[in-house]
């Protein structure tokens, strides 16, 4: 079914383009907006008696001022036109329509459709285009018989007399318009489905639903779904209202989840929920009960849209003043859809006259909104990534600070023990203690003593191999752990300390105690440490500034 639908769409596009490319240029194009008059239909009315200029037709009032029902609509006298002309008018809720054409020789011909067969004459832009039947003379006047008109927008909506070249140009322009919109929407949908699957942000689902419903609304409101699926036209109009409602509800849900809780705090969050539920209920009532109480349903539907749109004002105001920059992008993105949707509501309420571009402005504005919202989403994701990177850096820095000595930058006792215990292979442990460090503090003060510790730590770094662990495990006590093969490392450490100039040319020496062994568990560590510590005290007792191994000690 889906493949058949795609084939029909492609075929329609190809036929449209070929027809435009191969059709000969018309000698004179016709594009005339017709003026009309109307009157209620009676059971004994006959079309041949209603042509002309009489018959109690109302030419002053707007058509939508009349109540729902059956009507006759008569056009002005037609100017001369070329062959193949057609009359185009907007799609409306009506049970059936018959078009009568009177020719200059007095003959009358007719054609028409019911709501079920209206798809045969439905063109892109949701307009009916009826070709005038060929006659022996030129057409001079048109007469429509409309049955079961809801008359929400009119009886015959802005009828135009078109020559074939103008009709083809309209079709090509509308094809490009809708194809561009659907292409953009599909690209946004695929991109955000992939992005949502990867990042799992809670606002991606309503955003994808909004774009998906918007594509459905474009297919329905453009008339394409009616053509391809051979839909009853009144059913298609019901579908229009429902799809537009769920699109707006998805947009509000997306906005609620996209903004931070500070933007939707207080009364705004429950108000959005209530307005969304009311809009869905109104659209379902429209779908189920139309055309019963047609004016009431239409007014409730329009006011529900308007109430939901009003809630976007405080939402956008708070978003604009939010600290996050992406919120301003989102607020800007919703500005144009808010204006166009308001124009649509005012048109539905009769404040503005019907216009094709107002009627389709929702598609343009929502496409722009979807694109700008995608930019806002990308911006927010960038900010989330930056926040995650910053949090990760802070976590790494905190872990580093927790595992290192803040004065020297070496490992502290806790991290040294964590990395040391559990090594089953033999290692060399060297304990280094600065001799008479208390005198250093008394001579230089604590700031000078800290400087000595930093220089001393740098000397140890230069003496130990890259794979060794180096830590400050006490005030002036340091520990080095290296593989058992580093048997000459203690001598190198002692030599480096002796060769390193200390602050203020102070003579600083150190005593070293060394031992070899495995450190498979904490008990092994305590044993190894005690033996190395005994060797260190042996070096102290022997006069300091020297190295002792545990075996010798």
Buried (B, 14 or more C-beta within 10 A) or exposed (E): EEEEBEEBBEEBBEEBBEBBEEEEEBEEBBBBEBEBBBBEBEEEBEBEEBBEEEBEBBEEEEBBEBEBBBBBBBBBEBEEBBEBBBBBBBBBBBBBBBBBBBBBEEEBBEBBBBBBEBBEBBBBBBBBBBBBBEBEEBBBBBBBBBBBBBBBBBBBBBBBBBBBBBBBBBBBEBBEBBEEBBEBBEBBBEBBBEBBEEEEBEBBBBBBBBBBBBBBBBBBBBBBBBBBBEBBBBBBBBBBBBBBBBBBBBBBBBBBBBBBEEBBEEEBBEBBEEBBEBBBEBBEBBBEEBBEEBEEBBBBBBBBBBBBBBBBEBBBEBBBEBEBEBBBBBBBBBBBBBEBBBBBBBBBEBEBEBEBEBBBBBBBBBBBBBBBBBBBBBBBBEEEEEEEEEEEEEEEEEEEEEBBBEEBBBBBBEBBBEBBBEBEEEBBBBBBBBBBBEEBBEEBEEEBBBBBBBBBBBBBBEBBEEEBBBBBBEEBBBBBBBBEEBEEBBEBBBEBBEEBEBBEEBEBBBBBBBBBBBBEEEEBBEBBBEBBBBBBBBBBEBEBBBBBBBEEB
